[in-house]
Amino acid sequence: MNKPIKRKDNELFEIIESKINNGLYFITNHARERMIERGVPEDHILHILLGKRGYKRARNKAKDTYEAGKYDWKYCFEGYVNTEEKSLRVIVSFEDGFMPIITVIWL
């Protein structure tokens, strides 16, 4: 499998919104474990990915990665969660028509 072209921000935002609105996303076991371990509610993750008002969504392209043989890149998003007064990093990818949420971490 050839290395895919890295998607541009506007394309990513459109795809993410579509995947979430159509229920075509899932939280991997790893991400679910990190959510529990770190006390991260699912709504914080979705609000950051959707760029909801007050969450200050930003791309951290320096943290994007690609693993040989994978369908797509892992993309890094960060946002500020006012209720927690700290930033949250969310890593997602795309495969088989779905958007797996790979991991989350407080910054």
C-alpha positions as MATLAB code, in Angstrom:
seq = 'MNKPIKRKDNELFEIIESKINNGLYFITNHARERMIERGVPEDHILHILLGKRGYKRARNKAKDTYEAGKYDWKYCFEGYVNTEEKSLRVIVSFEDGFMPIITVIWL';
ca = [
       0.000    0.000    0.000;
       1.321    3.430   -0.936;
       1.556    6.209    1.626;
      -1.611    8.330    1.315;
      -1.503   12.062    0.754;
      -1.988   13.995    3.970;
      -5.388   15.710    4.008;
      -5.774   19.483    4.238;
      -7.473   21.051    7.261;
     -10.717   22.066    5.516;
     -11.106   18.566    4.078;
     -10.465   17.020    7.499;
     -13.019   19.267    9.197;
     -15.682   18.365    6.604;
     -14.980   14.630    6.873;
     -14.977   14.698   10.677;
     -18.289   16.561   10.816;
     -19.836   14.080    8.387;
     -18.527   11.035   10.275;
     -19.753   12.295   13.638;
     -23.146   13.479   12.351;
     -23.721   10.127   10.645;
     -22.467    8.008   13.549;
     -19.551    6.713   11.488;
     -16.956    6.990   14.224;
     -15.878    4.714   17.031;
     -13.676    4.970   20.071;
     -10.927    2.353   20.035;
     -10.306    0.211   23.109;
      -7.072    2.113   23.689;
      -8.859    5.487   23.583;
     -11.658    4.194   25.838;
      -9.069    3.062   28.404;
      -7.378    6.475   28.267;
     -10.726    8.250   28.637;
     -11.458    6.295   31.819;
      -7.908    6.609   33.152;
      -7.752   10.352   32.466;
     -11.362   11.306   33.174;
     -12.156   12.501   29.656;
     -15.874   12.595   28.770;
     -16.854   11.720   25.203;
     -18.587   15.072   24.700;
     -15.276   16.931   25.184;
     -13.737   14.825   22.404;
     -16.624   15.359   20.002;
     -16.863   19.091   20.740;
     -13.178   19.560   19.970;
     -13.389   17.523   16.759;
     -16.471   19.457   15.639;
     -14.912   22.806   16.520;
     -17.748   23.727   18.868;
     -17.741   27.251   20.177;
     -15.539   27.692   23.223;
     -13.323   24.635   22.551;
     -10.696   26.423   20.427;
     -10.045   23.541   18.019;
      -6.604   23.604   16.446;
      -4.555   21.236   14.324;
      -1.164   20.138   15.603;
       0.359   18.944   12.346;
       3.702   18.270   14.038;
       2.008   15.385   15.887;
       0.426   13.817   12.771;
       1.975   10.428   12.009;
       1.835    7.734    9.377;
       2.524    4.032    9.910;
       3.550    1.993    6.878;
       0.753   -0.179    5.558;
      -2.060    1.818    7.177;
      -4.983    3.223    5.201;
      -4.517    6.828    6.311;
      -2.569    9.183    8.526;
      -3.226    9.683   12.237;
      -4.297   13.308   12.635;
      -3.829   15.380   15.788;
      -6.361   17.915   17.056;
      -6.175   19.967   20.218;
      -8.685   22.095   22.009;
      -9.121   23.967   25.249;
     -11.790   22.669   27.615;
     -12.970   25.635   29.684;
     -14.652   23.522   32.354;
     -11.371   21.696   32.990;
      -9.159   24.749   32.379;
      -6.742   22.689   30.292;
      -6.139   21.464   26.759;
      -7.027   18.078   25.341;
      -5.290   16.299   22.455;
      -7.328   13.917   20.275;
      -5.859   11.597   17.634;
      -8.080   10.221   14.851;
      -7.686    8.377   11.569;
      -9.938    7.056    8.812;
     -10.469    3.483    7.658;
     -13.195    1.420    5.998;
     -15.622    4.353    5.944;
     -15.251    5.037    9.677;
     -13.289    7.453   11.848;
     -11.597    5.667   14.740;
     -10.723    7.888   17.677;
      -7.332    6.479   18.574;
      -6.338    8.210   21.799;
      -6.886   11.242   24.030;
      -4.599   12.988   26.483;
      -4.778   16.064   28.673;
      -1.955   18.509   27.979;
];
